[in-house]
Amino acid sequence: MFRTRVEQLVLEVHQDRQSAGYAAGTLAAEKLKTILAKKGKARVVFAAAPSQNEMLETLVAVSGVDWNKITAFHMDEYIGLAGNAPERFAFYLQTRIFGKCPFAAVHLLSGNNPQLLCKEYAQKLAAEPVDLICMGIGENGHIAFNDPPVADFNDPQLVKIVELDVSCRQQQVHDGCFPNLEAVPKQAITLTIPALMSGGSLICTVLGRRKSAAVRRVISGNIATECPATILRTHKDCTVFVDQDCYEP
């Protein structure tokens, strides 16, 4: 394992996706235990993507996390899919963690009125500080669904509707989530960059060769919305876990 710091960001490079995911999940569990010991409760946002598989598997298996005191959110969701569609991020998280751990509450991005949902979800997020965010980085450098064309480091909103970039939609095909580009929705609801950056701690898991260019820009490029994830270098407590395939300095 190789560990370095880029400005405020901590980068850990692990041998493979299993070891990177294990390290990320272990740190997430440690963070949650510390937060619960200090505050007696915690609020966590989870991403839904194949890059999160091993991290979530590890986190769920760790003993000693009092899930009954944890409120969960998820960070983005497609618009236009059926409520029971297996491609929905809510379905992924329900399968991987929400249905396995006895959370105090789980707030889903679910509803028939996207504009109203954005408003109501923002209110829930803003009610108390978010303690931990478990996330990834897209092939185009997006965080959540803040693709370069719509990313705003000073976004006045916490939750918004976005048009998905073609490269972002193509990534969903690369990940095996959809059979072809035409099947991927063109709109989604996402937490904005200020919402993500407000998290007390960020744990970011990024895996695979297709993400290597984005990771290289994150650690060496200018902080700019052309690669939204570069903003992570300014967060006071952000650790990025990658596998060797993803790391090409």
HELIX and SHEET records of a PDB file:
HELIX    1   1 ARG A   17  LYS A   39  1                                  23    
HELIX    2   2 PRO A   50  GLN A   52  5                                   3    
HELIX    3   3 ASN A   53  ALA A   61  1                                   9    
HELIX    4   4 TRP A   67  LYS A   69  5                                   3    
HELIX    5   5 PHE A   89  LEU A   93  1                                   5    
HELIX    6   6 GLN A   94  PHE A   98  3                                   5    
HELIX    7   7 PRO A  114  ALA A  126  1                                  13    
HELIX    8   8 VAL A  166  HIS A  174  1                                   9    
HELIX    9   9 LEU A  181  ALA A  183  5                                   3    
HELIX   10  10 ILE A  193  MET A  197  1                                   5    
HELIX   11  11 ARG A  209  LYS A  211  5                                   3    
HELIX   12  12 SER A  212  SER A  220  1                                   9    
HELIX   13  13 PRO A  228  THR A  234  5                                   7    
HELIX   14  14 GLN A  244  CYS A  246  5                                   3    
SHEET    1   A 8 PHE A   2  VAL A   6  0                                        
SHEET    2   A 8 LEU A   9  HIS A  14 -1                                        
SHEET    3   A 8 CYS A 238  ASP A 243  1                                        
SHEET    4   A 8 SER A 201  VAL A 206  1                                        
SHEET    5   A 8 LEU A 132  MET A 135  1                                        
SHEET    6   A 8 ALA A  42  PHE A  46  1                                        
SHEET    7   A 8 ILE A  70  HIS A  74  1                                        
SHEET    8   A 8 ALA A 105  HIS A 107  1                                        
SHEET    1   B 3 ASP A  76  TYR A  78  0                                        
SHEET    2   B 3 GLN A 187  LEU A 191 -1                                        
SHEET    3   B 3 VAL A 159  GLU A 163 -1                                        
END                                                                             
